[in-house]
Amino acid sequence: MELFLLSFGALFSIMNPLGTVPVFVGLTEDNTKKERAVIAFWTAIDVLAILLLSFFAGKFILSFFGISLNALKIAGGLIIASSGFALLTGKFREHKGMKRDRIQEDIHNRESISLTPLAIPMLAGPGTISLLIAYNQEYQLTNEILILVGSMILVSLSIYFILKGAHLIVKFLGASGINGLSRIIGFIVIAIGVEYIMSSVVAVLKGLI
């Protein structure tokens, strides 16, 4: 249960589906309620596929490029911390490369927005992928793998329900409410990134000593 809560909390905070709500609303403004539900469903499916691929292919990526786990955790920690800082300062959209003019372009030119820009880079970005690669190296027992897969499934379900109700969330919380929640989550994300960097640096120093 501790691993499940840890992994779910980390994934949910780093992906921050609430921060994606305004983008989703902007991209689906002209869609019907049924079409929005379909887009939300396929976004969640795409995210789950990316999470599973990142987790199970992680060891091959590390071995192919000759990257150590500590190096990956430090790099991932920096990415995660920068994402948290972007949330904290209200620049999450720009950090993900989603400028307002690009959003407007996506509205008019894309038939399907579930994979890009919603799944990538808004939800499953480099920070999420590096975290899962690190999990792949840390947790290799069968029960641990099943727990992590369960947390990925639950996160994907959460994304589906949040995006499905995105227009209601915007009406209820408003822009200021979403920004406030995103900044609180941003603080947590920064702490997660710093923790990853600190644990890796300590491990490296212990190895040198």
Secondary structure, 3 states (H helix, E strand, C coil): CHHHHHHHHHHHHHHCHHHHHHHHHHHCCCCCHHHHHHHHHHHHHHHHHHHHHHHHCHHHHHHHHCCCHHHHHHHHHHHHHHHHHHHHCCCHHHHCCCCHHHHHHHHHHCCCCHHHHHHHHHHCCHHHHHHHHHHHHHCCCHHHHHHHHHHHHHHHHHHHHHHHCHHHHHHHHHHHHHHHHHHHHHHHHHHHHHHHHHHHHHHHHHHHC
